[in-house]
Amino acid sequence: MADGTVFYSLASGTLGNKEDWYRLVVPDDGTDPFVEHAWAIHNADGDTEFNGESSMSVPDFLSKGYPEDAKMSLRRLLGALNAG
């Protein structure tokens, strides 16, 4: 079982109908932590029109075009985990 912590979420779009969540997953088996990105886009009625998720390594997440606020939140979380 892997432990995960949501470190950033964002609602955007004209009606806040596009949602993104970013979660740091720390596997119990000693493998490297990774980031899960989940998203959902809702139509005007509030029904989910499209959703999905992807996983990537921490270095990949930090080097790609994800929101800078999300990257800063991940860096803070990693710093806190390493300090503890």
FIKOLZA-1660 file (N, C-alpha, C; in steps of 0.1 Angstrom, whole numbers, plus 5000, padded with zeros to 4 digits):
% residues 84
   i   px   py   pz ch aa at
   1 5008 4988 5000  A  M  N
   1 5000 5000 5000  A  M CA
   1 5009 5012 5000  A  M  C
   2 5006 5022 4992  A  A  N
   2 5013 5034 4991  A  A CA
   2 5006 5046 4998  A  A  C
   3 5014 5054 5004  A  D  N
   3 5009 5065 5011  A  D CA
   3 5009 5077 5001  A  D  C
   4 4998 5085 5001  A  G  N
   4 4998 5096 4992  A  G CA
   4 4993 5109 4999  A  G  C
   5 4998 5120 4994  A  T  N
   5 4994 5133 5000  A  T CA
   5 4991 5143 4989  A  T  C
   6 4979 5148 4989  A  V  N
   6 4975 5159 4979  A  V CA
   6 4983 5171 4983  A  V  C
   7 4991 5176 4974  A  F  N
   7 4999 5188 4977  A  F CA
   7 4994 5200 4969  A  F  C
   8 4985 5198 4959  A  Y  N
   8 4981 5210 4952  A  Y CA
   8 4968 5206 4944  A  Y  C
   9 4958 5215 4944  A  S  N
   9 4946 5213 4936  A  S CA
   9 4943 5227 4930  A  S  C
  10 4935 5226 4919  A  L  N
  10 4932 5239 4912  A  L CA
  10 4919 5237 4904  A  L  C
  11 4910 5246 4905  A  A  N
  11 4898 5247 4897  A  A CA
  11 4900 5259 4888  A  A  C
  12 4898 5256 4875  A  S  N
  12 4899 5267 4865  A  S CA
  12 4888 5266 4855  A  S  C
  13 4889 5274 4845  A  G  N
  13 4879 5275 4835  A  G CA
  13 4869 5286 4838  A  G  C
  14 4860 5289 4829  A  T  N
  14 4851 5300 4831  A  T CA
  14 4842 5298 4843  A  T  C
  15 4838 5286 4845  A  L  N
  15 4829 5282 4857  A  L CA
  15 4836 5274 4867  A  L  C
  16 4849 5274 4867  A  G  N
  16 4856 5265 4876  A  G CA
  16 4854 5250 4873  A  G  C
  17 4851 5247 4860  A  N  N
  17 4847 5234 4856  A  N CA
  17 4858 5225 4852  A  N  C
  18 4870 5230 4853  A  K  N
  18 4882 5221 4851  A  K CA
  18 4890 5220 4864  A  K  C
  19 4891 5208 4869  A  E  N
  19 4897 5205 4882  A  E CA
  19 4910 5196 4880  A  E  C
  20 4920 5200 4887  A  D  N
  20 4933 5192 4887  A  D CA
  20 4937 5190 4902  A  D  C
  21 4942 5178 4904  A  W  N
  21 4947 5174 4917  A  W CA
  21 4961 5168 4915  A  W  C
  22 4970 5171 4924  A  Y  N
  22 4984 5166 4923  A  Y CA
  22 4987 5160 4937  A  Y  C
  23 4992 5147 4936  A  R  N
  23 4994 5139 4948  A  R CA
  23 5008 5133 4948  A  R  C
  24 5015 5134 4959  A  L  N
  24 5028 5128 4961  A  L CA
  24 5025 5114 4966  A  L  C
  25 5030 5104 4960  A  V  N
  25 5029 5090 4964  A  V CA
  25 5042 5085 4968  A  V  C
  26 5043 5079 4981  A  V  N
  26 5055 5074 4986  A  V CA
  26 5052 5059 4988  A  V  C
  27 5057 5050 4979  A  P  N
  27 5055 5036 4979  A  P CA
  27 5061 5030 4992  A  P  C
  28 5055 5020 4997  A  D  N
  28 5060 5012 5009  A  D CA
  28 5071 5003 5006  A  D  C
  29 5073 5000 4993  A  D  N
  29 5083 4990 4989  A  D CA
  29 5097 4996 4987  A  D  C
  30 5099 5009 4991  A  G  N
  30 5112 5015 4990  A  G CA
  30 5115 5021 4976  A  G  C
  31 5106 5020 4967  A  T  N
  31 5109 5026 4954  A  T CA
  31 5107 5041 4955  A  T  C
  32 5112 5048 4945  A  D  N
  32 5111 5063 4945  A  D CA
  32 5097 5069 4946  A  D  C
  33 5095 5079 4953  A  P  N
  33 5082 5086 4953  A  P CA
  33 5079 5091 4939  A  P  C
  34 5066 5093 4936  A  F  N
  34 5062 5098 4923  A  F CA
  34 5050 5107 4925  A  F  C
  35 5047 5114 4914  A  V  N
  35 5035 5123 4914  A  V CA
  35 5024 5117 4906  A  V  C
  36 5012 5118 4911  A  E  N
  36 5000 5114 4904  A  E CA
  36 4993 5127 4901  A  E  C
  37 4989 5129 4888  A  H  N
  37 4981 5141 4884  A  H CA
  37 4967 5135 4880  A  H  C
  38 4956 5140 4886  A  A  N
  38 4943 5136 4882  A  A CA
  38 4935 5148 4878  A  A  C
  39 4926 5147 4869  A  W  N
  39 4919 5158 4864  A  W CA
  39 4904 5154 4860  A  W  C
  40 4896 5164 4860  A  A  N
  40 4882 5162 4856  A  A CA
  40 4877 5175 4850  A  A  C
  41 4869 5174 4839  A  I  N
  41 4863 5185 4833  A  I CA
  41 4848 5182 4833  A  I  C
  42 4841 5192 4838  A  H  N
  42 4826 5190 4840  A  H CA
  42 4819 5199 4830  A  H  C
  43 4808 5194 4825  A  N  N
  43 4800 5202 4816  A  N CA
  43 4791 5212 4824  A  N  C
  44 4783 5220 4817  A  A  N
  44 4775 5230 4824  A  A CA
  44 4765 5224 4834  A  A  C
  45 4761 5212 4832  A  D  N
  45 4752 5206 4842  A  D CA
  45 4759 5200 4854  A  D  C
  46 4772 5201 4854  A  G  N
  46 4779 5195 4865  A  G CA
  46 4784 5181 4864  A  G  C
  47 4779 5174 4853  A  D  N
  47 4783 5160 4851  A  D CA
  47 4797 5160 4846  A  D  C
  48 4805 5150 4850  A  T  N
  48 4818 5148 4845  A  T CA
  48 4818 5144 4830  A  T  C
  49 4825 5152 4822  A  E  N
  49 4826 5150 4808  A  E CA
  49 4838 5142 4804  A  E  C
  50 4849 5145 4812  A  F  N
  50 4862 5139 4808  A  F CA
  50 4870 5138 4821  A  F  C
  51 4876 5127 4824  A  N  N
  51 4886 5127 4835  A  N CA
  51 4897 5117 4832  A  N  C
  52 4907 5118 4840  A  G  N
  52 4919 5109 4838  A  G CA
  52 4929 5111 4848  A  G  C
  53 4940 5103 4847  A  E  N
  53 4951 5105 4856  A  E CA
  53 4964 5100 4849  A  E  C
  54 4975 5106 4854  A  S  N
  54 4988 5101 4849  A  S CA
  54 4998 5101 4861  A  S  C
  55 5008 5094 4860  A  S  N
  55 5019 5093 4870  A  S CA
  55 5032 5096 4864  A  S  C
  56 5041 5103 4871  A  M  N
  56 5054 5106 4866  A  M CA
  56 5064 5107 4878  A  M  C
  57 5076 5106 4875  A  S  N
  57 5087 5108 4885  A  S CA
  57 5087 5122 4890  A  S  C
  58 5092 5124 4902  A  V  N
  58 5093 5138 4908  A  V CA
  58 5101 5147 4899  A  V  C
  59 5113 5142 4894  A  P  N
  59 5121 5151 4885  A  P CA
  59 5114 5154 4872  A  P  C
  60 5106 5145 4867  A  D  N
  60 5098 5148 4854  A  D CA
  60 5088 5158 4857  A  D  C
  61 5081 5157 4868  A  F  N
  61 5071 5167 4872  A  F CA
  61 5077 5181 4873  A  F  C
  62 5088 5182 4880  A  L  N
  62 5095 5195 4882  A  L CA
  62 5101 5201 4870  A  L  C
  63 5104 5193 4860  A  S  N
  63 5110 5198 4847  A  S CA
  63 5100 5201 4836  A  S  C
  64 5087 5197 4838  A  K  N
  64 5077 5199 4828  A  K CA
  64 5069 5211 4830  A  K  C
  65 5059 5214 4822  A  G  N
  65 5052 5226 4822  A  G CA
  65 5040 5226 4832  A  G  C
  66 5041 5220 4843  A  Y  N
  66 5030 5220 4853  A  Y CA
  66 5030 5234 4861  A  Y  C
  67 5019 5237 4867  A  P  N
  67 5019 5250 4874  A  P CA
  67 5030 5253 4884  A  P  C
  68 5036 5265 4883  A  E  N
  68 5047 5268 4893  A  E CA
  68 5043 5267 4907  A  E  C
  69 5030 5270 4910  A  D  N
  69 5026 5269 4924  A  D CA
  69 5026 5255 4928  A  D  C
  70 5022 5246 4919  A  A  N
  70 5022 5231 4923  A  A CA
  70 5037 5227 4925  A  A  C
  71 5046 5231 4917  A  K  N
  71 5060 5227 4919  A  K CA
  71 5065 5232 4932  A  K  C
  72 5062 5245 4936  A  M  N
  72 5066 5250 4949  A  M CA
  72 5060 5242 4960  A  M  C
  73 5047 5239 4959  A  S  N
  73 5041 5231 4970  A  S CA
  73 5048 5217 4971  A  S  C
  74 5051 5211 4960  A  L  N
  74 5058 5198 4961  A  L CA
  74 5072 5200 4967  A  L  C
  75 5079 5210 4964  A  R  N
  75 5092 5212 4970  A  R CA
  75 5091 5214 4985  A  R  C
  76 5081 5222 4989  A  R  N
  76 5079 5224 5004  A  R CA
  76 5076 5210 5010  A  R  C
  77 5067 5202 5004  A  L  N
  77 5063 5189 5010  A  L CA
  77 5076 5180 5011  A  L  C
  78 5083 5180 5000  A  L  N
  78 5095 5171 5000  A  L CA
  78 5105 5176 5011  A  L  C
  79 5107 5189 5013  A  G  N
  79 5115 5195 5023  A  G CA
  79 5111 5190 5037  A  G  C
  80 5098 5191 5039  A  A  N
  80 5092 5187 5052  A  A CA
  80 5094 5172 5055  A  A  C
  81 5092 5164 5044  A  L  N
  81 5094 5150 5046  A  L CA
  81 5109 5146 5049  A  L  C
  82 5118 5153 5042  A  N  N
  82 5132 5151 5044  A  N CA
  82 5137 5156 5058  A  N  C
  83 5131 5166 5063  A  A  N
  83 5134 5171 5076  A  A CA
  83 5129 5163 5087  A  A  C
  84 5119 5155 5085  A  G  N
  84 5113 5147 5095  A  G CA
  84 5118 5134 5095  A  G  C
% end
